[in-house]
Amino acid sequence: MASRVKKITSISVRRFYERHHEALKLGLVGESETGFERAIREPAPNRPGLALAGFFTYFANKRIQVVGNSEVSYLKKLAPDVRSKRFRQLCEKRIPCIVTSRNHLLPDDLLAIAAEYELTIFRTPMVTMQFLNMASILLEQEFSESISMHGCMVDYRGVGILIIGSSGSGKSETAIGLLERGGALVADDMVRFQRHGDELIASCPDLARGYLEMRGIGIINAANLFGLSAIRPEKRLDLVVTLKGESDLNKVDRVGLHREGHEILGQSVPHVEIPVAAGRDTARLVAVAALDLQLRRLGYDMADEFNQRLLAKMQGNDPVI
């Protein structure tokens, strides 16, 4: 069962700073946080070169403004009154904040204008393009769509597997079996997905990370049982496995030639259905499905190979062994 898709239309300057100041090496200029509640409404940073020259048509005022070597050099060449006028016009556009790269510090008169408009200014030692690239990636992640699904997410030999099924179908038990085989737990019960480009990244709330609920046993700490390597904070989704009831044993695909995908946030993910029955090692079957997916990605399809051998036999040709 999936919850409603969550779309982010804006984040506050405070959230951006608190979550990413270490990665972006951001330092607050001054001590005031009066502009921290302003909203960043677009995920890409902007360089305000044309705006500082007085051209504000199509100005991206919803974005973080990044001032680098070019902008600082240009501002220094302007007469003080012209420079103040242009910077004041920039502040009047209600931009979220300003970041100066290479640890540049704006002149005192511009800092005074920023304080007047309660505009937050940060600086970073990173070069301009490095900051722009990294900030763009982080902001795209912040603004990406997300959805929560009921299931269990495991990383097994590099394959991110989402195990879903009806209540009591054995999702957590299957996950335990994969952990015993060297897998790592990403999330149990509630899995959060975010779309990063063409990939779906799975994670779980910090409070529940590393814990599983086992019927009849209770809450289990995976790290205590299997070590720290049995936990992963996030993982790309590669395969969706649906656990089906014993009554569906003969209703699932038995050959594997034509597999349908499972759609999440507009992305189609490889999908297999595995029936659950007494005596069946479900974890082993899921592990085999993961290894089969790896072979398919390398260009080797076991089901297609057998089909070609069968067709060759039906045409009277001996298949190559």
Backbone bond lengths (Angstrom), bond angles and torsions (degrees), N, CA, C in turn:
res aa  C-N    CA-C-N  psi(-1)  N-CA   C-N-CA  omega(-1)  CA-C   N-CA-C  phi
1 M - - - 1.461 - - 1.526 108.79 -
2 A 1.320 117.66 130.86 1.462 122.21 -178.50 1.514 110.11 -110.00
3 S 1.296 116.50 146.44 1.450 121.34 175.61 1.521 109.26 -86.54
4 R 1.306 115.75 177.76 1.455 120.38 -178.98 1.522 110.36 -67.61
5 V 1.334 115.65 143.90 1.460 120.33 178.54 1.520 109.73 -64.54
6 K 1.305 115.70 130.94 1.457 121.59 -179.16 1.519 109.56 -99.92
7 K 1.329 115.78 121.62 1.458 121.12 179.99 1.526 109.42 -111.52
8 I 1.326 115.81 132.07 1.457 122.18 -179.95 1.526 108.69 -98.61
9 T 1.308 116.97 121.46 1.465 120.76 179.64 1.531 112.15 -102.07
10 S 1.331 117.24 -17.59 1.463 120.31 178.56 1.519 109.41 -164.76
11 I 1.327 115.17 155.94 1.460 121.41 171.34 1.524 107.21 -132.89
12 S 1.312 116.70 154.73 1.457 120.16 -179.25 1.530 110.43 -82.02
13 V 1.314 115.55 157.28 1.464 120.93 174.93 1.525 109.52 -59.97
14 R 1.325 116.31 -35.99 1.462 120.04 178.89 1.525 111.37 -60.53
15 R 1.319 116.25 -47.12 1.467 119.65 179.92 1.521 110.89 -63.01
16 F 1.316 116.44 -42.33 1.456 119.93 179.10 1.519 110.69 -60.56
17 Y 1.312 116.97 -43.81 1.464 120.70 -178.22 1.529 111.12 -69.47
18 E 1.328 117.03 -47.00 1.463 119.89 -175.89 1.526 112.22 -65.96
19 R 1.319 117.54 -33.84 1.469 120.38 -176.98 1.519 113.38 -85.30
20 H 1.347 117.85 -26.56 1.460 119.26 -169.60 1.538 114.65 -129.00
21 H 1.324 118.19 7.13 1.464 117.57 -176.06 1.529 112.19 -66.12
22 E 1.324 117.73 -30.02 1.462 119.14 178.69 1.526 111.03 -72.06
23 A 1.327 116.97 -46.14 1.469 119.92 -179.18 1.520 111.70 -64.52
24 L 1.325 116.99 -36.24 1.462 121.50 -177.82 1.528 112.79 -96.18
25 K 1.336 116.36 0.21 1.475 122.36 177.99 1.530 111.37 55.54
26 L 1.327 115.59 44.42 1.455 121.03 -176.77 1.525 111.02 -84.00
27 G 1.313 115.46 136.46 1.452 122.00 173.45 1.513 109.49 -124.03
28 L 1.320 116.52 137.69 1.462 121.41 -179.64 1.514 109.72 -78.71
29 V 1.325 116.93 128.99 1.467 122.12 175.89 1.521 107.33 -85.47
30 G 1.322 116.40 116.02 1.457 120.65 -173.99 1.518 110.25 86.90
31 E 1.306 116.51 -172.19 1.460 121.04 -177.23 1.525 112.87 -117.31
32 S 1.306 117.29 -6.35 1.460 120.34 -176.31 1.525 111.35 -78.85
33 E 1.336 116.26 137.70 1.460 122.56 175.76 1.526 111.07 -115.10
34 T 1.315 116.19 27.21 1.466 119.95 -174.68 1.518 112.78 -65.81
35 G 1.333 117.28 -24.67 1.465 119.45 -178.96 1.512 113.88 -97.55
36 F 1.321 117.16 10.21 1.461 120.66 -175.37 1.524 113.18 -69.93
37 E 1.314 118.21 -18.86 1.470 119.94 -178.36 1.521 112.59 -91.44
38 R 1.319 117.47 0.24 1.474 118.70 175.84 1.520 109.76 -65.28
39 A 1.322 115.78 153.67 1.460 121.26 -173.98 1.529 111.25 -101.19
40 I 1.318 114.88 135.87 1.463 122.33 169.33 1.522 105.76 -95.54
41 R 1.331 117.20 117.01 1.468 120.53 -171.50 1.527 113.64 -108.08
42 E 1.313 117.75 -4.09 1.466 120.60 176.74 1.523 108.46 -136.04
43 P 1.351 118.03 141.56 1.461 120.76 -170.12 1.518 116.93 -79.84
44 A 1.320 119.20 -7.55 1.463 120.03 -177.48 1.530 110.68 -105.01
45 P 1.343 118.40 132.85 1.474 120.41 174.80 1.528 111.01 -66.81
46 N 1.327 116.13 162.44 1.460 121.63 -177.59 1.524 109.88 -133.44
47 R 1.331 115.93 143.24 1.471 121.13 173.86 1.535 107.61 -101.01
48 P 1.323 118.18 121.26 1.473 121.22 -171.14 1.531 113.80 -88.96
49 G 1.319 117.15 39.15 1.461 119.80 -177.50 1.515 113.50 -57.78
50 L 1.346 117.50 -51.69 1.458 121.21 -179.12 1.523 111.23 -66.27
51 A 1.322 117.48 -34.78 1.462 120.42 179.56 1.525 110.63 -64.30
52 L 1.333 117.63 -40.01 1.463 120.92 178.34 1.527 111.53 -67.81
53 A 1.343 115.12 -19.93 1.464 119.31 175.81 1.519 111.54 -87.98
54 G 1.354 117.37 0.23 1.450 121.37 177.05 1.507 115.10 98.28
55 F 1.351 118.35 4.51 1.463 121.80 -178.81 1.526 108.35 -103.72
56 F 1.339 116.11 109.28 1.464 120.75 -175.48 1.522 113.56 -112.07
57 T 1.334 118.02 5.48 1.452 120.33 175.60 1.523 109.19 -66.58
58 Y 1.335 115.48 131.49 1.471 122.29 -177.83 1.536 112.39 63.14
59 F 1.304 117.24 24.80 1.461 120.09 179.92 1.532 110.01 -70.51
60 A 1.316 116.62 131.83 1.474 122.44 -176.89 1.527 109.94 -85.69
61 N 1.317 116.03 76.67 1.463 119.89 -174.98 1.530 113.53 -78.48
62 K 1.329 117.66 -6.20 1.459 120.18 178.98 1.526 112.58 -87.35
63 R 1.324 117.06 -1.64 1.454 121.34 -174.14 1.532 111.93 -108.82
64 I 1.317 115.07 161.22 1.464 121.14 170.85 1.522 108.36 -64.48
65 Q 1.321 117.00 134.01 1.454 121.98 -179.66 1.529 109.50 -98.36
66 V 1.335 116.00 127.15 1.460 121.54 -176.45 1.529 108.97 -112.43
67 V 1.317 115.26 122.18 1.466 122.11 -179.00 1.519 108.55 -106.80
68 G 1.330 115.93 117.35 1.458 121.23 -178.99 1.509 112.65 -112.55
69 N 1.332 116.22 -159.55 1.463 121.64 -177.67 1.523 112.07 -57.65
70 S 1.329 116.42 -44.26 1.469 120.44 -176.19 1.521 110.76 -62.40
71 E 1.334 116.64 -46.82 1.462 120.71 -177.91 1.533 110.98 -66.49
72 V 1.331 116.39 -42.11 1.469 119.33 -179.70 1.516 110.74 -65.07
73 S 1.325 117.25 -42.78 1.467 120.66 178.83 1.522 111.26 -62.82
74 Y 1.330 116.10 -40.00 1.464 119.86 179.44 1.526 111.23 -65.82
75 L 1.333 116.68 -43.00 1.464 120.31 -179.69 1.528 111.36 -62.50
76 K 1.312 117.56 -36.29 1.462 121.28 -178.74 1.531 111.93 -67.90
77 K 1.332 116.48 -27.04 1.456 119.93 -178.70 1.526 112.94 -84.81
78 L 1.328 116.87 -12.72 1.453 120.19 179.45 1.525 110.51 -79.02
79 A 1.324 115.56 150.24 1.468 119.80 172.56 1.530 108.56 -63.54
80 P 1.341 118.38 145.93 1.464 121.04 -175.53 1.523 113.88 -53.29
81 D 1.341 117.50 -40.31 1.465 118.85 -178.70 1.529 111.65 -69.88
82 V 1.349 116.52 -39.19 1.466 120.05 178.01 1.525 110.36 -66.97
83 R 1.319 116.12 -42.23 1.455 120.95 179.57 1.535 111.14 -60.41
84 S 1.318 115.98 -44.48 1.467 119.95 179.20 1.520 111.19 -64.59
85 K 1.331 116.30 -39.28 1.464 120.53 -179.69 1.530 110.65 -63.77
86 R 1.340 116.54 -46.34 1.464 120.25 -178.63 1.529 110.76 -65.00
87 F 1.314 116.64 -42.29 1.460 120.06 -178.56 1.527 110.94 -67.63
88 R 1.337 115.95 -35.97 1.458 119.41 177.10 1.530 110.51 -65.09
89 Q 1.322 116.96 -39.97 1.466 120.59 176.78 1.533 110.55 -61.00
90 L 1.330 114.90 -38.24 1.457 119.34 178.30 1.529 111.09 -64.16
91 C 1.308 116.64 -43.42 1.466 121.19 -179.66 1.524 111.66 -66.55
92 E 1.315 117.11 -31.69 1.457 120.91 -179.64 1.527 112.54 -68.06
93 K 1.327 117.72 -14.77 1.467 121.71 -179.98 1.526 112.12 -80.81
94 R 1.326 117.52 2.42 1.460 122.96 177.43 1.530 111.75 56.89
95 I 1.307 115.42 46.54 1.461 120.53 177.06 1.531 109.36 -68.74
96 P 1.334 118.67 155.13 1.474 119.92 -177.42 1.526 112.80 -65.53
97 C 1.316 117.20 -50.83 1.455 121.64 -178.40 1.520 109.10 -169.43
98 I 1.332 116.47 172.71 1.465 122.79 177.36 1.519 108.46 -123.51
99 V 1.327 115.40 137.63 1.463 121.51 174.17 1.517 108.19 -121.62
100 T 1.326 117.29 125.27 1.465 121.23 175.64 1.524 108.28 -100.68
101 S 1.329 116.23 129.75 1.464 121.05 -179.93 1.525 110.37 -87.14
102 R 1.353 115.82 171.52 1.469 123.55 179.09 1.528 112.57 53.75
103 N 1.320 115.36 26.52 1.474 121.85 178.85 1.532 113.17 59.62
104 H 1.319 117.24 26.36 1.461 120.24 176.10 1.527 109.66 -64.46
105 L 1.295 116.21 143.88 1.461 122.12 176.19 1.518 108.82 -117.93
106 L 1.313 117.49 125.24 1.456 121.82 -178.74 1.531 110.32 -67.43
107 P 1.327 117.02 151.70 1.474 120.58 177.49 1.525 111.92 -57.22
108 D 1.317 116.11 155.94 1.460 121.72 -175.45 1.523 112.54 -60.13
109 D 1.346 117.25 -36.07 1.459 118.21 -178.92 1.530 111.81 -66.32
110 L 1.346 116.63 -33.96 1.463 119.80 178.03 1.528 110.98 -74.84
111 L 1.319 116.82 -35.11 1.464 119.99 176.18 1.529 110.67 -64.07
112 A 1.336 115.52 -36.09 1.466 119.49 178.77 1.531 110.74 -66.47
113 I 1.340 116.78 -39.30 1.466 120.67 177.85 1.525 110.06 -65.79
114 A 1.334 117.22 -42.05 1.464 120.90 178.30 1.528 110.84 -60.98
115 A 1.340 116.68 -40.71 1.467 120.31 178.10 1.531 110.80 -65.31
116 E 1.327 115.57 -35.92 1.469 119.77 178.70 1.510 111.42 -62.92
117 Y 1.340 116.86 -37.48 1.466 121.24 -179.49 1.530 112.13 -93.65
118 E 1.317 116.80 7.95 1.470 123.03 -179.60 1.531 110.81 53.18
119 L 1.325 114.94 47.28 1.455 122.60 -179.72 1.529 109.35 -101.99
120 T 1.324 116.07 125.58 1.460 121.44 -179.24 1.522 110.55 -78.03
121 I 1.320 115.77 136.93 1.463 121.83 176.98 1.523 108.93 -124.25
122 F 1.324 115.28 129.75 1.464 121.98 174.99 1.523 108.40 -115.24
123 R 1.310 115.22 163.31 1.462 119.26 169.72 1.523 109.33 -140.21
124 T 1.334 115.37 153.48 1.447 122.03 -177.39 1.527 109.66 -139.73
125 P 1.324 118.33 146.30 1.473 119.91 177.02 1.528 112.44 -77.04
126 M 1.310 118.02 -6.84 1.463 120.80 -178.30 1.526 110.78 -67.83
127 V 1.335 116.16 148.35 1.460 119.73 173.63 1.523 108.17 -68.68
128 T 1.323 116.13 158.64 1.461 120.42 -170.03 1.530 112.90 -59.19
129 M 1.341 117.44 -50.19 1.458 119.86 -176.09 1.529 111.52 -66.70
130 Q 1.310 116.99 -35.68 1.463 119.81 177.22 1.525 110.88 -63.10
131 F 1.332 115.73 -43.82 1.459 119.25 178.06 1.528 110.80 -64.92
132 L 1.325 117.25 -44.58 1.464 120.37 -179.10 1.523 111.59 -59.25
133 N 1.327 116.33 -44.22 1.462 119.94 -178.48 1.526 111.28 -65.04
134 M 1.329 116.25 -47.73 1.457 119.54 -176.98 1.524 111.14 -68.76
135 A 1.332 117.33 -41.77 1.463 120.49 179.43 1.524 111.00 -64.57
136 S 1.319 117.16 -36.58 1.469 120.09 178.64 1.520 111.00 -62.80
137 I 1.329 116.84 -42.72 1.463 120.89 179.31 1.527 110.80 -63.50
138 L 1.334 116.39 -45.92 1.462 120.64 -178.51 1.526 111.77 -65.77
139 L 1.320 116.21 -39.25 1.460 119.50 179.29 1.529 111.53 -70.30
140 E 1.325 117.37 -36.83 1.468 119.96 176.40 1.522 110.47 -60.81
141 Q 1.323 115.99 -38.41 1.458 119.76 177.37 1.521 111.01 -66.90
142 E 1.329 116.62 -40.09 1.465 120.27 179.44 1.525 111.42 -63.05
143 F 1.330 116.86 -37.18 1.464 121.43 -175.06 1.531 113.14 -91.95
144 S 1.324 118.00 -3.54 1.460 120.07 -176.35 1.527 111.24 -70.47
145 E 1.332 115.57 150.45 1.456 121.08 178.42 1.527 110.14 -66.28
146 S 1.310 116.12 151.52 1.461 120.45 178.13 1.518 109.66 -139.71
147 I 1.317 114.93 158.39 1.456 121.67 178.35 1.528 107.88 -152.06
148 S 1.310 116.92 147.85 1.461 121.80 177.10 1.519 109.30 -110.42
149 M 1.334 116.32 138.19 1.459 121.72 -177.88 1.520 109.54 -130.82
150 H 1.321 115.37 147.21 1.455 121.11 176.82 1.525 108.52 -82.85
151 G 1.315 116.27 119.54 1.455 120.67 -178.93 1.507 110.56 171.09
152 C 1.321 115.54 -164.46 1.462 121.66 -179.14 1.520 107.63 -134.42
153 M 1.332 117.17 129.77 1.454 122.75 -177.13 1.518 110.08 -113.14
154 V 1.348 114.98 126.45 1.459 121.36 -176.45 1.530 109.42 -133.19
155 D 1.323 115.23 144.29 1.463 121.49 171.67 1.522 107.41 -101.12
156 Y 1.338 116.83 113.56 1.459 120.49 179.51 1.529 109.27 -121.44
157 R 1.319 116.35 111.99 1.462 123.45 179.89 1.526 111.95 52.76
158 G 1.313 115.75 40.33 1.453 120.55 176.99 1.503 114.79 86.70
159 V 1.321 117.87 -2.20 1.469 122.18 179.44 1.524 108.22 -102.57
160 G 1.319 116.71 121.73 1.461 121.37 177.22 1.517 110.44 -82.42
161 I 1.334 117.24 116.26 1.462 122.34 -172.73 1.522 109.76 -116.65
162 L 1.324 116.95 124.88 1.454 122.65 171.69 1.513 108.09 -99.84
163 I 1.335 116.50 120.18 1.462 122.18 179.61 1.526 108.25 -102.95
164 I 1.329 116.45 118.93 1.461 121.01 -179.30 1.520 109.10 -125.59
165 G 1.301 115.77 166.58 1.452 121.12 -179.49 1.512 109.80 160.54
166 S 1.314 115.94 173.41 1.451 120.13 -179.28 1.525 110.47 -68.67
167 S 1.325 116.02 163.80 1.456 120.89 -179.97 1.529 110.55 -59.97
168 G 1.339 116.28 131.35 1.453 120.83 -179.78 1.513 114.73 84.53
169 S 1.345 117.52 7.77 1.472 120.11 -178.67 1.524 112.64 -78.29
170 G 1.339 117.37 -12.95 1.462 119.44 176.96 1.510 114.63 103.90
171 K 1.314 118.11 28.30 1.469 121.03 -178.54 1.536 111.32 -63.58
172 S 1.334 116.27 -50.48 1.462 119.23 -177.94 1.521 111.49 -67.44
173 E 1.343 117.68 -37.25 1.452 120.76 177.87 1.528 111.01 -63.24
174 T 1.328 116.02 -38.82 1.458 120.09 177.31 1.525 110.42 -65.79
175 A 1.325 116.17 -39.86 1.458 119.72 178.35 1.528 110.99 -62.76
176 I 1.339 117.00 -41.26 1.468 120.78 177.46 1.528 110.43 -59.45
177 G 1.324 115.77 -41.84 1.458 119.88 178.42 1.518 112.43 -61.29
178 L 1.327 116.88 -37.35 1.463 120.55 178.12 1.524 111.22 -71.88
179 L 1.330 117.10 -35.65 1.465 120.01 176.37 1.522 110.46 -64.37
180 E 1.326 117.40 -37.82 1.457 120.51 177.24 1.525 111.64 -63.93
181 R 1.331 116.94 -24.34 1.464 121.57 178.59 1.530 112.66 -93.94
182 G 1.322 116.45 12.55 1.467 120.08 176.15 1.513 114.74 101.20
183 G 1.331 118.44 7.64 1.460 121.06 178.90 1.519 112.12 -76.72
184 A 1.319 116.04 177.74 1.468 122.36 -179.81 1.522 108.98 -133.87
185 L 1.318 115.30 137.65 1.466 121.49 -179.17 1.521 110.62 -84.45
186 V 1.335 115.84 130.91 1.462 121.72 174.21 1.527 110.06 -101.09
187 A 1.317 117.29 -47.66 1.468 120.85 -178.69 1.514 109.72 -159.06
188 D 1.323 115.48 146.94 1.455 121.54 174.79 1.525 108.87 -126.07
189 D 1.305 115.55 139.73 1.465 124.62 177.62 1.526 112.77 78.31
190 M 1.344 118.32 -59.29 1.459 120.76 -179.06 1.531 109.27 -125.58
191 V 1.336 115.49 118.52 1.460 122.05 -177.26 1.524 108.86 -113.66
192 R 1.313 116.47 130.13 1.466 121.66 179.71 1.522 108.96 -103.31
193 F 1.331 115.44 129.90 1.462 120.79 179.09 1.526 109.98 -115.77
194 Q 1.317 114.55 137.38 1.459 122.44 171.65 1.516 108.54 -124.25
195 R 1.316 114.92 140.00 1.459 119.33 179.25 1.521 109.57 -91.50
196 H 1.340 116.19 117.41 1.456 122.65 176.12 1.527 108.09 -113.16
197 G 1.321 116.12 97.47 1.458 119.44 -175.48 1.517 110.11 66.51
198 D 1.336 116.69 -120.34 1.461 121.40 179.11 1.526 111.66 -99.53
199 E 1.317 117.55 12.77 1.451 120.87 -178.52 1.517 110.93 -116.46
200 L 1.330 115.80 151.23 1.454 122.60 173.68 1.526 107.81 -108.59
201 I 1.321 116.29 121.53 1.458 121.58 -177.84 1.522 108.64 -105.74
202 A 1.330 115.74 124.79 1.454 121.94 -178.44 1.524 110.64 -98.35
203 S 1.326 115.60 143.87 1.463 121.76 176.53 1.523 107.68 -153.30
204 C 1.334 115.71 -179.07 1.459 119.23 177.28 1.526 108.63 -143.62
205 P 1.328 118.05 162.25 1.467 120.36 177.81 1.530 110.90 -58.72
206 D 1.336 115.84 145.05 1.464 120.33 -178.33 1.521 112.00 -56.24
207 L 1.335 116.95 -37.07 1.453 120.54 -176.57 1.520 112.40 -62.55
208 A 1.334 117.10 -34.42 1.468 121.09 -175.08 1.523 113.41 -98.78
209 R 1.324 118.57 0.67 1.465 120.61 -174.53 1.535 110.74 -63.65
210 G 1.325 115.22 127.61 1.454 120.86 176.04 1.517 114.94 90.17
211 Y 1.332 117.64 -1.19 1.466 120.69 -177.20 1.524 111.13 -110.28
212 L 1.348 115.29 143.81 1.457 122.02 174.49 1.518 108.91 -127.58
213 E 1.330 114.82 151.97 1.461 120.32 174.72 1.518 108.48 -106.66
214 M 1.326 116.13 119.74 1.466 122.14 179.29 1.525 109.14 -110.62
215 R 1.334 116.46 122.08 1.461 120.06 179.99 1.531 109.75 -61.05
216 G 1.317 115.46 129.67 1.446 121.01 179.56 1.512 114.17 88.78
217 I 1.341 117.59 -17.09 1.471 121.66 -179.94 1.513 110.83 -112.94
218 G 1.329 116.53 -45.10 1.452 121.13 -179.79 1.518 111.78 113.96
219 I 1.313 116.26 -151.66 1.461 122.19 -177.44 1.527 109.41 -82.82
220 I 1.341 115.05 133.99 1.459 121.97 -178.57 1.522 109.22 -121.40
221 N 1.318 116.46 135.94 1.458 122.49 174.65 1.522 107.81 -95.19
222 A 1.336 117.00 110.33 1.463 121.68 -175.09 1.524 112.12 -62.98
223 A 1.341 117.40 -36.64 1.454 120.33 -179.00 1.522 111.52 -65.43
224 N 1.332 116.85 -37.34 1.457 120.07 179.51 1.525 111.87 -67.08
225 L 1.324 116.62 -33.91 1.459 120.42 -177.76 1.524 113.14 -84.91
226 F 1.345 116.38 -40.29 1.462 119.99 -170.80 1.533 113.84 -119.28
227 G 1.336 117.92 -1.61 1.460 120.29 -179.00 1.517 112.43 95.15
228 L 1.339 114.83 166.20 1.468 120.03 -177.21 1.520 113.01 -63.84
229 S 1.327 117.52 -25.14 1.467 119.90 179.95 1.524 111.70 -69.00
230 A 1.328 117.13 -9.46 1.467 120.95 -179.67 1.517 112.51 -87.77
231 I 1.328 117.90 10.12 1.467 121.80 179.53 1.527 109.14 -128.97
232 R 1.313 116.02 136.08 1.470 122.02 172.57 1.513 108.69 -130.04
233 P 1.344 118.04 133.76 1.466 119.67 -178.99 1.522 113.46 -69.81
234 E 1.343 116.85 -29.80 1.465 119.95 178.94 1.519 109.48 -158.46
235 K 1.327 115.88 160.19 1.475 120.86 -179.17 1.510 110.09 -159.92
236 R 1.332 115.56 145.16 1.464 120.70 174.57 1.533 109.55 -69.37
237 L 1.333 116.36 139.14 1.457 121.53 178.27 1.525 109.37 -83.59
238 D 1.346 115.93 124.63 1.462 121.70 179.82 1.519 112.94 -116.23
239 L 1.334 117.28 -28.08 1.461 120.32 -172.21 1.527 109.92 -148.65
240 V 1.324 115.98 136.78 1.468 121.89 174.13 1.522 107.92 -111.03
241 V 1.339 115.77 127.00 1.462 121.88 178.75 1.528 108.27 -116.06
242 T 1.335 116.16 123.02 1.458 121.08 175.99 1.523 109.07 -102.93
243 L 1.329 116.17 122.82 1.457 121.14 176.78 1.529 108.61 -86.39
244 K 1.327 115.84 122.34 1.455 121.80 -177.35 1.532 109.99 -106.17
245 G 1.318 116.40 155.15 1.452 121.74 179.26 1.515 112.28 -69.36
246 E 1.340 116.06 164.59 1.460 121.30 -178.27 1.527 111.84 -61.62
247 S 1.327 116.83 -28.18 1.469 120.12 179.91 1.520 112.30 -67.12
248 D 1.343 116.45 -18.49 1.470 120.97 -179.30 1.521 112.08 -97.28
249 L 1.321 117.16 14.48 1.464 121.34 -174.22 1.521 112.58 -55.48
250 N 1.331 116.41 -37.74 1.464 119.54 -176.68 1.526 112.75 -100.41
251 K 1.322 116.53 12.35 1.456 119.54 -178.14 1.522 113.10 -106.19
252 V 1.313 117.13 -5.53 1.460 120.33 -178.03 1.520 110.31 -93.32
253 D 1.324 116.13 164.38 1.463 122.27 -179.71 1.530 109.80 -64.24
254 R 1.344 116.22 130.60 1.459 120.20 -178.18 1.517 112.73 -107.06
255 V 1.331 117.21 -9.93 1.464 120.43 -176.15 1.525 111.84 -109.21
256 G 1.324 117.20 -43.78 1.459 120.19 178.10 1.512 114.62 88.25
257 L 1.344 117.39 17.64 1.459 119.42 179.70 1.523 112.02 -78.17
258 H 1.311 116.42 -38.52 1.465 120.46 -176.70 1.528 109.06 -123.17
259 R 1.298 115.90 102.52 1.456 120.91 -178.84 1.517 110.55 -107.96
260 E 1.307 114.74 134.93 1.460 119.81 176.62 1.526 110.04 -92.36
261 G 1.313 115.22 149.08 1.452 119.64 179.60 1.523 111.76 -87.48
262 H 1.308 115.51 163.19 1.469 122.85 175.94 1.529 106.91 -109.78
263 E 1.331 116.58 120.70 1.462 120.12 -173.47 1.528 111.69 -90.27
264 I 1.338 114.69 127.86 1.464 122.63 175.86 1.518 107.62 -135.25
265 L 1.327 116.97 123.31 1.467 122.60 -179.14 1.527 111.62 51.31
266 G 1.316 116.17 39.89 1.458 120.52 177.11 1.514 114.70 80.07
267 Q 1.327 118.60 1.07 1.458 122.71 179.60 1.526 109.47 -105.90
268 S 1.320 116.53 133.12 1.454 121.48 177.46 1.526 109.27 -90.99
269 V 1.335 116.00 123.60 1.465 122.43 -176.58 1.524 108.37 -113.75
270 P 1.343 118.98 137.00 1.470 120.57 176.03 1.527 111.63 -51.13
271 H 1.342 115.48 138.18 1.465 120.37 -170.59 1.523 110.37 -136.93
272 V 1.325 116.60 135.04 1.457 121.48 174.01 1.525 108.63 -131.02
273 E 1.323 115.71 151.62 1.460 122.21 176.13 1.522 108.67 -113.32
274 I 1.332 115.52 129.80 1.459 120.68 -178.85 1.523 108.90 -124.08
275 P 1.328 117.36 118.93 1.460 119.52 178.78 1.528 111.55 -74.17
276 V 1.317 115.53 140.76 1.464 121.91 -179.56 1.519 108.37 -102.80
277 A 1.324 116.40 130.58 1.466 120.86 179.20 1.516 109.05 -150.37
278 A 1.299 116.77 159.41 1.451 121.66 179.63 1.528 110.33 -59.42
279 G 1.321 115.51 131.09 1.457 120.44 178.33 1.513 114.44 90.73
280 R 1.307 118.43 -10.60 1.469 121.04 179.13 1.518 109.82 -87.38
281 D 1.329 115.45 132.93 1.471 120.99 177.43 1.525 107.55 -86.35
282 T 1.331 115.94 90.13 1.473 120.55 -174.47 1.521 111.59 -63.41
283 A 1.327 117.44 -39.18 1.457 120.28 -179.80 1.522 110.95 -60.88
284 R 1.337 117.19 -40.51 1.466 120.23 178.86 1.518 110.61 -64.21
285 L 1.335 117.36 -40.07 1.466 120.50 179.43 1.522 111.18 -65.00
286 V 1.329 116.77 -39.83 1.468 120.31 177.07 1.519 110.11 -65.24
287 A 1.329 117.17 -39.63 1.467 120.83 178.38 1.529 110.55 -62.11
288 V 1.332 116.71 -41.45 1.469 120.22 178.05 1.528 110.58 -64.76
289 A 1.338 117.02 -39.18 1.468 120.40 178.02 1.531 110.80 -62.33
290 A 1.340 116.86 -38.05 1.467 120.75 178.88 1.522 110.92 -66.85
291 L 1.338 116.64 -42.70 1.465 119.87 179.19 1.528 110.65 -67.07
292 D 1.342 117.17 -37.24 1.461 120.99 176.94 1.527 110.68 -61.83
293 L 1.354 116.25 -39.80 1.461 119.71 177.80 1.521 111.08 -62.63
294 Q 1.330 116.94 -41.49 1.463 119.78 178.27 1.525 111.12 -60.89
295 L 1.328 117.40 -42.10 1.462 120.66 178.76 1.526 111.15 -64.77
296 R 1.326 116.96 -40.45 1.469 120.28 178.65 1.521 110.85 -61.46
297 R 1.322 116.19 -39.41 1.468 119.64 179.85 1.525 111.56 -68.38
298 L 1.324 116.44 -24.86 1.461 120.84 176.74 1.522 111.87 -85.98
299 G 1.339 116.11 -0.10 1.459 120.30 176.92 1.513 114.98 97.00
300 Y 1.334 117.46 6.23 1.464 120.47 179.80 1.521 109.64 -111.34
301 D 1.335 116.19 114.98 1.459 122.58 -178.00 1.520 108.06 -112.58
302 M 1.332 117.50 108.63 1.464 121.56 -176.32 1.517 111.86 -64.73
303 A 1.344 117.20 -40.58 1.462 120.06 -179.90 1.523 110.97 -65.01
304 D 1.331 116.37 -41.78 1.468 119.93 179.59 1.522 110.58 -67.73
305 E 1.320 117.24 -36.22 1.464 120.54 178.09 1.528 110.43 -61.01
306 F 1.341 115.84 -45.85 1.465 118.98 179.21 1.526 110.66 -64.78
307 N 1.338 116.95 -38.48 1.465 121.00 179.22 1.522 110.94 -62.38
308 Q 1.333 116.94 -41.13 1.464 120.21 178.72 1.528 111.22 -65.45
309 R 1.330 116.07 -38.99 1.466 119.67 176.79 1.531 110.46 -63.53
310 L 1.329 116.57 -40.78 1.458 120.76 179.57 1.524 111.17 -65.12
311 L 1.345 116.63 -43.86 1.464 120.08 178.91 1.525 111.59 -62.98
312 A 1.334 115.18 -39.99 1.467 118.92 178.81 1.532 110.71 -63.74
313 K 1.336 116.95 -39.11 1.467 120.84 178.79 1.515 111.31 -66.16
314 M 1.353 116.50 -39.13 1.454 119.80 -179.55 1.530 111.04 -68.72
315 Q 1.339 117.79 -27.45 1.459 121.37 179.18 1.512 112.61 -86.76
316 G 1.350 116.27 2.42 1.447 120.17 177.70 1.513 114.02 88.38
317 N 1.320 116.91 5.63 1.470 120.52 178.14 1.515 109.10 -98.78
318 D 1.293 116.34 135.70 1.451 120.21 177.50 1.514 109.34 -73.56
319 P 1.322 117.96 124.45 1.475 119.52 178.23 1.515 111.38 -65.72
320 V 1.316 114.46 148.64 1.458 119.80 178.35 1.516 108.70 -74.16
321 I 1.333 116.38 128.51 1.463 121.51 -179.33 1.515 109.40 -100.69
